[in-house]
């Protein structure tokens, strides 16, 4: 049994480094320890926040002055069937661990987020999405079943047919209904470790959205980059990268590409010392640096070489920033805040233009902007809509934080006005009142009813939950 004295005091941050929390951390080595930890926390009058790899940008896995349950050591792959593509894992297994185990057998996860450091439990709690969400769905769509440890100490096995309400609420439930102890996923068959990619430049947001829609007729993965420094008639201009899986026998050497080594290519960033890249990139987080970096990226995207069809590995296509060592340290000391909005198709262009224009008017242009296409799902706390998302990275500069927070509060009001939703695990600022404007009242009521049913003492809690999901 783990005692209170074994909880270590630790300062944790969100992935964006801006949210900081002093917590008591418990790090179990085995699933069997979890019920005792929950009991000890309950007896001590503490709340518990589940945490995987800490990849949530804001405060989704922080718990001021309380307990954080670090699940990263629960990282065993329990079963792998290379014939069916089904895998059963503990919650701390990362996307990186998973694909390394399965790619040699010709399988890849159906849905992956933008970094391979995310744990399977974290991806399920967030119901993560990828660059193919518009076509095949979200992470939860490919979870076959899971075991959920309830605050009472009872473990329930959930699937679409057994404990269906809890299944559809715990996926995307931010860890507030129970703790995943085992998850069974279905992976997808691939015939090469590469995708065929093309990139195109579009001179306005409307043209970029039109280009994205055209690419849906043939692509399997689509992502757009937006030049946040452009204004006027070129507001929202950007580059669209679209790729498709290779067909059987299209890759002449699948034995090479369907290997861990075949997924990695030499790059300058990988060859440099880990701390050097953030120091070199630091000037790009200044106002002038943001403008220059955006302009450079836009100009590079115009060339014939940039637009030529090429082959990219799955790792390179899905986790491009993983190739840059410690890149988030570029944003120290203040960190960064990401604003990711999900907006219905009919209002997306208007909302995104307003986000960009208001940011420029405030003198706080985002350093990075990513556009994706989405479709809705059947999970209770779904953030996904039939439309698009825009993720905007804002450096938190010295002396500007309060002005940035005011801007982000305005953007969330604009988001609500356009019928959109925030993505909780990327969020740092949305208020409970704004959430009630974004999310259907009946869905929030159902979630809180399940919270009262399965966690009547409120044992599971986070800074995010208290900030954004409290009841009226």
Secondary structure by P-SEA (a helix, b strand, c coil): ccccccbbbbbbbccccccccccbbbbbccccaaaaaaaaaaaabbbbbbbccccccccccccccccccccccccccccccccccbbbbcccccaaaaaaaccccccccccccccccccaaaaaaacccccccccccccccccccccccccccbbbbbccccaaaaaaaacccccccccccbbbbbbbbbccccccbbbbbbccaaaaaaaaaaacccccbbbbbbcccccccccccbbbbbbbbbccccccccccccccccccccccccccccaaaaaaacccccaaaaaaaaaaaaaaaaccccccbbbbcccccccccccccccccccccbbbbbbbbbbccccaaaaaaaaaaaaaaacccccbbbbbbbbbcccccccccccbbbbbbbbbccccaaaaaaaaaaaaaaaaaabbbbcccccccccaaaaaacccaaaaaaaaaaaaaccccccccccccccccccc
